[in-house]
Amino acid sequence: MKSLIKITFSLIIIFLFAQQSQAQYASKKVRSKHELYTDSLKNVTYNYVFPIWGQGAYKKGFDIPYPIGIMANYIWMDQGIDITNLQLGLKTDNKDIPLTPVDFIEFGENRNTSYAFNVRPDIWVFPFLNVYGLFGYGKSHTEVNLVAPVALKSVVDQNITTAGIGVMGAFGIGPVWLSIDANWTWNKPELLDKPVRVSVFGLRLGHTFTFKKRPDRNIAVWVGGMRVKMSTDTKGNIAMKDALPPEIWDKRDEIVEDYNVWYADLPPAKKAIVDATAVPEIVDRLAAADGDAVISYGMDKQVSQMWNGVVGLQFQLNKRWQFRSEAGLIGDRKSFLVSVNYRFLGFKKKA
């Protein structure tokens, strides 16, 4: 059994080596022109707890990254949003209309633009497996466009807090490396009742170029894809003055008239359906310029396109400092990320 464990361990070390996707792509087997550096790695006595099997990685000549890191990120993202199963309610001083389906409302293109700052502590548990957390704060700008029964644009700006966890695995394939990354975050917009769970899955394929005179310094480049999916059920409350931009209030008489024309042309059965919802009262509050009326809403919301392509680059100054940038350029989702990462050795093994 011990022999089998040793053989399995050796195979893992030979074929898997740490290339960090989200934080750093710093681990790389030194090429033959760096034989002296490789030999020195094989003689390293690694007496730290993480990564597990770190000593074995050094004996095979792999220069693994420092196991513990803290990364600061800035992220900007713009993407389409699909809305279905819309429900509306209304609360005023003397009325409380519950949520009811409004299937007769039709949407055009809806978009969300957001930016966030987050902190990402991480640890390499094994030379090929990284576990991390995500904690951040940002702002969200959402534009919702109605095309029926009236043309109307709602703009909502709100703050968002984020917390989550993630895991990333990486391994080498000849001269390139492949990383597989997944994380789950709970994002709490201030106007929603509950956090929105977002899952992100990423694949990246890249190559690391090491400086001849500085084996601990390198540049990594990669291409890949990112899949984003959010939990669909969304519920919240928002005052009408916060949901509708000033230009809507300026032309509210025109909007109300368009609604009345649309309503007058409906058959009696359809009018009864509309009357059973909060929509007529919302239109009346708009006509009265009552911005304090509170609209309650529920919907199923999902990104319009889950996958998009990304390209990225990282410069590792040394084994403590890495600087990274990544852009989403292919597909409906556009994104941009910049980050700085500091790493350290962490906990020593007990003597």
C-alpha positions as CSV (number, residue, x, y, z in Angstrom):
1,M,0.0,0.0,0.0
2,K,2.9,2.4,0.9
3,S,4.5,1.7,-2.5
4,L,1.2,2.4,-4.3
5,I,0.9,5.7,-2.4
6,K,4.4,6.7,-3.4
7,I,3.8,5.8,-7.0
8,T,0.6,7.8,-7.1
9,F,2.2,10.7,-5.4
10,S,5.1,10.7,-7.9
11,L,2.7,10.7,-10.9
12,I,0.7,13.6,-9.5
13,I,3.9,15.7,-9.0
14,I,5.2,14.8,-12.4
15,F,2.0,15.7,-14.3
16,L,0.4,18.3,-12.1
17,F,2.1,21.5,-11.1
18,A,0.7,24.7,-9.7
19,Q,-0.3,27.5,-12.1
20,Q,-2.6,29.9,-10.3
21,S,-5.5,31.1,-12.4
22,Q,-7.3,33.7,-10.4
23,A,-4.3,35.0,-8.4
24,Q,-1.0,34.0,-10.0
25,Y,0.4,31.9,-12.8
26,A,3.7,31.6,-11.1
27,S,4.5,27.9,-10.7
28,K,6.5,26.5,-13.6
29,K,9.0,23.8,-14.1
30,V,12.4,25.4,-14.8
31,R,13.7,24.7,-18.3
32,S,17.0,23.0,-19.1
33,K,18.8,26.3,-19.5
34,H,18.1,26.8,-15.8
35,E,19.6,23.6,-14.7
36,L,21.5,25.2,-11.8
37,Y,18.3,26.7,-10.5
38,T,16.5,23.3,-10.9
39,D,19.2,21.5,-9.0
40,S,18.9,24.1,-6.2
41,L,15.1,23.4,-6.0
42,K,15.7,19.7,-5.6
43,N,17.8,20.4,-2.5
44,V,15.3,22.6,-0.8
45,T,14.1,21.5,2.6
46,Y,10.4,22.5,2.7
47,N,9.2,22.6,6.3
48,Y,5.9,24.4,5.9
49,V,2.5,22.9,6.4
50,F,1.0,24.0,3.0
51,P,0.9,22.9,0.3
52,I,0.7,19.3,1.4
53,W,3.3,17.3,-0.7
54,G,5.3,20.6,-1.1
55,Q,8.5,18.8,-0.3
56,G,7.8,16.2,-3.0
57,A,7.2,19.0,-5.6
58,Y,10.6,20.6,-4.9
59,K,12.4,17.2,-5.1
60,K,10.9,16.9,-8.6
61,G,12.4,20.3,-9.5
62,F,9.1,22.3,-9.5
63,D,9.2,25.9,-8.2
64,I,5.8,26.1,-6.5
65,P,4.3,29.4,-5.3
66,Y,4.3,30.6,-1.8
67,P,1.2,28.8,-0.3
68,I,-0.8,31.7,1.2
69,G,-1.8,34.9,-0.6
70,I,-4.0,37.9,-0.4
71,M,-5.2,39.6,-3.6
72,A,-6.9,42.9,-4.2
73,N,-9.1,43.1,-7.3
74,Y,-11.0,45.7,-9.2
75,I,-13.7,44.3,-11.6
76,W,-15.9,46.1,-14.2
77,M,-18.6,44.1,-16.0
78,D,-21.4,44.9,-18.5
79,Q,-23.9,42.2,-19.6
80,G,-27.4,41.7,-20.9
81,I,-30.2,40.5,-18.5
82,D,-33.3,38.4,-19.4
83,I,-36.4,39.0,-17.2
84,T,-39.3,36.5,-17.0
85,N,-42.2,35.8,-14.7
86,L,-42.6,39.4,-13.6
87,Q,-44.8,40.2,-10.6
88,L,-45.7,43.6,-9.3
89,G,-47.3,45.0,-6.1
90,L,-47.6,48.5,-4.7
91,K,-47.6,50.1,-1.2
92,T,-48.9,53.6,-0.5
93,D,-50.1,55.2,2.7
94,N,-53.6,53.7,2.3
95,K,-53.1,50.8,-0.1
96,D,-51.1,47.5,-0.1
97,I,-51.5,45.6,-3.3
98,P,-49.7,42.2,-3.1
99,L,-47.5,40.7,-5.8
100,T,-49.5,39.5,-8.8
101,P,-48.2,38.2,-12.2
102,V,-48.1,40.8,-15.0
103,D,-47.6,38.6,-18.1
104,F,-48.8,41.4,-20.4
105,I,-45.7,43.5,-19.8
106,E,-43.0,42.9,-22.5
107,F,-39.3,43.8,-22.3
108,G,-36.8,45.0,-24.7
109,E,-33.0,44.8,-24.1
110,N,-32.1,45.0,-20.4
111,R,-28.5,45.6,-19.3
112,N,-26.5,45.6,-16.0
113,T,-23.2,47.4,-15.5
114,S,-21.4,46.9,-12.3
115,Y,-18.0,47.5,-10.7
116,A,-16.6,46.0,-7.5
117,F,-13.6,45.9,-5.3
118,N,-12.9,42.6,-3.6
119,V,-10.3,40.9,-1.4
120,R,-9.4,37.3,-2.2
121,P,-7.4,35.3,0.5
122,D,-6.3,31.9,-0.7
123,I,-4.2,28.9,0.2
124,W,-2.6,26.1,-1.9
125,V,-3.8,23.0,-0.1
126,F,-1.9,20.8,-2.5
127,P,0.5,21.9,-5.3
128,F,-2.3,21.5,-7.7
129,L,-5.4,22.6,-5.6
130,N,-6.1,26.2,-4.4
131,V,-9.0,27.2,-2.1
132,Y,-10.0,30.8,-1.7
133,G,-12.6,33.3,-0.3
134,L,-14.1,36.4,-1.9
135,F,-15.3,39.5,0.0
136,G,-16.2,42.7,-1.7
137,Y,-18.2,45.8,-2.2
138,G,-19.4,47.5,-5.4
139,K,-22.1,49.4,-7.3
140,S,-24.7,48.1,-9.8
141,H,-26.4,50.1,-12.6
142,T,-29.4,48.3,-14.2
143,E,-31.5,49.5,-17.1
144,V,-34.8,47.8,-17.7
145,N,-36.6,48.6,-20.9
146,L,-40.4,48.0,-21.3
147,V,-41.8,48.0,-24.8
148,A,-45.5,47.1,-23.9
149,P,-48.0,48.3,-22.8
150,V,-45.9,51.5,-22.9
151,A,-42.3,52.3,-23.8
152,L,-40.6,52.9,-20.5
153,K,-37.1,52.7,-19.1
154,S,-36.4,52.1,-15.4
155,V,-32.9,52.8,-14.1
156,V,-31.8,51.4,-10.8
157,D,-28.5,52.2,-9.0
158,Q,-27.6,50.4,-5.8
159,N,-24.7,49.2,-3.7
160,I,-23.8,45.6,-3.5
161,T,-21.9,43.5,-0.9
162,T,-20.4,40.2,-1.8
163,A,-19.1,37.1,0.0
164,G,-18.2,33.7,-1.4
165,I,-15.8,30.8,-1.7
166,G,-14.0,29.1,-4.6
167,V,-11.7,26.3,-5.7
168,M,-9.2,26.1,-8.5
169,G,-7.2,23.2,-9.9
170,A,-4.3,23.5,-12.3
171,F,-1.9,21.2,-14.2
172,G,0.6,21.1,-17.0
173,I,0.1,19.8,-20.5
174,G,3.5,19.8,-22.3
175,P,4.6,23.5,-22.7
176,V,1.2,24.9,-21.6
177,W,-0.9,24.8,-18.4
178,L,-4.6,24.4,-17.9
179,S,-6.6,25.8,-15.0
180,I,-10.1,25.0,-13.9
181,D,-11.8,27.4,-11.6
182,A,-15.2,27.6,-9.9
183,N,-16.6,30.0,-7.3
184,W,-19.9,30.7,-5.6
185,T,-20.8,34.2,-4.3
186,W,-23.7,35.6,-2.5
187,N,-24.3,39.2,-3.7
188,K,-26.7,41.4,-1.6
189,P,-28.0,44.5,-3.5
190,E,-29.4,47.0,-1.0
191,L,-32.9,47.0,-2.7
192,L,-33.4,43.2,-2.7
193,D,-34.8,41.2,0.1
194,K,-32.3,38.3,-0.2
195,P,-28.8,37.8,-1.6
196,V,-28.5,36.7,-5.2
197,R,-26.3,33.6,-5.6
198,V,-23.9,33.7,-8.6
199,S,-21.8,30.8,-9.7
200,V,-18.8,31.4,-12.0
201,F,-16.9,28.6,-13.8
202,G,-13.7,29.3,-15.8
203,L,-11.3,27.5,-18.1
204,R,-8.0,29.0,-19.0
205,L,-5.1,27.7,-21.2
206,G,-1.8,29.5,-21.1
207,H,2.0,29.6,-21.1
208,T,4.5,31.1,-18.8
209,F,7.7,32.8,-20.0
210,T,10.5,32.8,-17.4
211,F,13.2,35.5,-17.3
212,K,16.6,33.9,-18.1
213,K,18.5,35.8,-15.4
214,R,15.7,35.7,-12.9
215,P,14.0,32.3,-12.7
216,D,11.6,33.6,-10.0
217,R,10.4,36.3,-12.4
218,N,8.0,35.5,-15.3
219,I,5.2,36.6,-17.6
220,A,2.1,34.4,-18.1
221,V,-0.4,34.8,-20.9
222,W,-3.7,32.9,-21.4
223,V,-7.0,32.6,-23.2
224,G,-10.1,31.0,-21.9
225,G,-13.8,31.1,-21.2
226,M,-16.0,32.1,-18.3
227,R,-19.5,31.0,-17.5
228,V,-21.7,33.0,-15.2
229,K,-25.1,31.9,-13.8
230,M,-27.2,33.5,-11.2
231,S,-30.1,32.3,-9.0
232,T,-33.2,33.2,-10.9
233,D,-35.7,34.2,-8.1
234,T,-35.4,37.9,-7.3
235,K,-37.7,39.9,-5.0
236,G,-37.4,43.4,-3.6
237,N,-39.0,46.8,-3.0
238,I,-38.1,50.2,-4.5
239,A,-39.7,53.7,-4.3
240,M,-41.0,55.0,-7.6
241,K,-38.7,58.0,-7.4
242,D,-35.7,55.6,-7.3
243,A,-37.0,53.3,-10.0
244,L,-37.8,55.9,-12.7
245,P,-35.3,58.4,-14.0
246,P,-36.2,62.2,-14.2
247,E,-37.0,62.0,-18.0
248,I,-39.8,59.6,-17.2
249,W,-41.4,61.9,-14.7
250,D,-41.0,64.8,-17.1
251,K,-43.1,63.1,-19.8
252,R,-45.4,61.2,-17.4
253,D,-48.5,62.7,-19.0
254,E,-47.5,61.2,-22.4
255,I,-46.8,57.8,-20.8
256,V,-50.1,57.8,-19.0
257,E,-52.0,58.7,-22.2
258,D,-50.2,55.9,-24.1
259,Y,-51.3,53.5,-21.4
260,N,-54.9,54.7,-21.5
261,V,-55.0,54.2,-25.3
262,W,-53.6,50.7,-24.9
263,Y,-56.0,49.8,-22.1
264,A,-59.1,51.2,-24.1
265,D,-58.3,48.8,-27.0
266,L,-58.3,45.7,-24.8
267,P,-61.1,43.2,-24.8
268,P,-63.1,43.0,-21.5
269,A,-61.5,39.7,-20.4
270,K,-58.0,41.3,-20.8
271,K,-59.1,44.4,-19.0
272,A,-60.2,42.3,-16.1
273,I,-56.7,40.6,-15.9
274,V,-55.0,44.0,-15.9
275,D,-57.4,45.4,-13.3
276,A,-56.5,42.6,-10.9
277,T,-52.8,43.7,-10.9
278,A,-51.0,46.7,-9.4
279,V,-50.4,48.2,-12.8
280,P,-53.4,50.6,-12.9
281,E,-52.5,52.0,-9.5
282,I,-48.9,52.3,-10.5
283,V,-50.0,54.4,-13.5
284,D,-52.2,56.5,-11.3
285,R,-49.2,57.2,-8.9
286,L,-47.1,58.1,-11.9
287,A,-49.8,60.5,-13.1
288,A,-50.0,62.1,-9.6
289,A,-46.1,62.4,-9.5
290,D,-46.1,60.3,-6.3
291,G,-42.5,59.2,-6.1
292,D,-42.9,57.9,-2.5
293,A,-45.1,55.0,-3.6
294,V,-43.2,51.8,-3.2
295,I,-43.3,49.2,-5.9
296,S,-42.7,45.6,-4.7
297,Y,-41.5,43.2,-7.4
298,G,-40.6,39.6,-8.1
299,M,-39.0,38.1,-11.2
300,D,-36.9,35.4,-12.7
301,K,-33.6,37.0,-13.8
302,Q,-30.7,35.5,-15.7
303,V,-27.8,36.7,-17.7
304,S,-28.5,36.8,-21.5
305,Q,-25.4,34.9,-22.4
306,M,-23.7,32.6,-19.9
307,W,-20.4,32.1,-21.6
308,N,-17.9,34.7,-22.8
309,G,-14.2,34.5,-23.9
310,V,-11.4,36.0,-21.9
311,V,-7.7,36.9,-22.4
312,G,-5.2,37.7,-19.7
313,L,-1.7,38.5,-18.7
314,Q,0.3,38.4,-15.4
315,F,3.7,39.7,-14.5
316,Q,5.3,38.0,-11.5
317,L,8.0,40.3,-10.0
318,N,9.1,37.7,-7.6
319,K,7.5,34.9,-5.5
320,R,5.9,37.5,-3.3
321,W,4.4,40.0,-5.8
322,Q,2.2,39.4,-8.9
323,F,0.2,41.8,-11.0
324,R,-2.5,40.6,-13.2
325,S,-5.1,41.9,-15.8
326,E,-7.8,40.0,-17.6
327,A,-10.5,41.2,-20.1
328,G,-13.7,39.6,-21.4
329,L,-13.8,40.5,-25.1
330,I,-15.8,37.8,-26.9
331,G,-19.6,37.5,-26.4
332,D,-22.3,39.7,-24.9
333,R,-20.6,40.0,-21.6
334,K,-17.7,42.6,-21.5
335,S,-15.4,42.6,-18.4
336,F,-12.1,44.0,-17.2
337,L,-10.1,43.0,-14.1
338,V,-6.9,44.3,-12.6
339,S,-5.3,42.9,-9.4
340,V,-2.3,42.8,-7.2
341,N,-1.3,39.7,-5.2
342,Y,1.0,39.3,-2.2
343,R,2.1,35.8,-1.1
344,F,3.9,34.4,1.9
345,L,5.1,31.1,3.2
346,G,2.7,30.7,6.2
347,F,2.8,28.0,8.8
348,K,5.9,26.0,9.6
349,K,5.7,22.3,10.5
350,K,6.2,21.4,14.1
351,A,9.7,20.1,14.8
